[in-house]
Amino acid sequence: MLQQMLNFFGYFFSKPSILGISLAIVFGAVWLACYRPPMISRPWLWAVLCAGAVLAPVAIAVTAFPLRFGLVQVYGHFWSQETLVRWSLLASIPSMYLFGLIREGAKLLPVAVYWWRKGRNIDLKLGLAAGAVAGAGYGILEAQWTLNYILASGWSWETVQIQGFTALAGFWETFFVVALHIATTALAGWGLARGWGWQFYLLAAFLYMFPNYSSVLLSRGLISAIQVEFFIAAWALLVTGVALWFRERRMAD
């Protein structure tokens, strides 16, 4: 398992492309601009951005290998493979929520460090902005991995002409996944500043898990691949709207 994790870290950065990295940065910048974080007046937010990016491959590796292996062992101890397949709509929920907890926890970590260093007392909007910045760092690094993989798999404009939207689905999904990464951590950062840290952390993990559950519905033939893409986009826009509403509302500390 350790070798798999080490191989993953190498693979995560193994196929760099200027286009993929540039698109990832643009995606992150577009969504982060909606939150107007004070990157100039509070330059420490750049450290939060970098910390979120550094934690991305770590969190993905942990959820992809040790946690997945452990859950397979636990499930296999109590249920047969046939039972798990038959009840996959329910059996997949705990694992997906655990994945969300780890990834949201990784994104929230740099915000929590700053909050702790400030005596557990920071402004609500600053907590939300710091969460958005950490989520952007995580989302950008994950996006460059995804986009570089798509581009290295033989994607071209000729493919778009032949397949239409299907050939662009990976870019579409990545764009909105970055938005979701930013919005969920922004809400978690707001909750941390408000004194509702663990409640909003659990909420962020759920908000992250919910669209991922569409992959289970897809595997069972309950929805189509195109429907998954539009569902992810709609969910990302909804969560972003809620996060921006929290940013603009006036609420006493």
C-alpha angles and dihedrals in degrees: 000000000000090000090051090053092049091048089050092055089052092046092047089069099024101102107041119176129180091225094050094047092044093050091049091053092046092049091051094045093050094054096037090054088065089067095047095215114197095245093157101044092041105036092174086079087076087063089052089051092051092045091053090051094048092051094051100082091039093055093043092050092050093050094041098051123012097031094042091048091049093050092049089054093048094046092045090053093059106027139033122243090251091055092049091051092048092049097035093125089065101026093058095056099077093048093047091049091050089051088052092050092053096045095044089046091053092050093046094048098087090047091050091051091054092045091051093048089052092057094263091290122109134145116272095235091046091052090051092046092049090050091050091050093049090048090050092054091050093043095048094052093046090046094054089053092051096043094046089052091051093049093045091052092071101272115166140158088258087063089054091052090053102038102027117197092000090069090052096044093097092055092044093051094045091052092056095039088059088053090051093049090054096044098048094050091044089057091046090051091050090050091049091053091046093054094253096103103142093039093054091041090058090045092051091052090052093047089052093046098048099072091040088060087069087077089064090050088049093051090052092050093243094125135018128247091251091051089053091056094051092044091055091048093049092048093048091050091048094050091044090052091052092048092050090048089055088050095053101039121097112232129162118245 
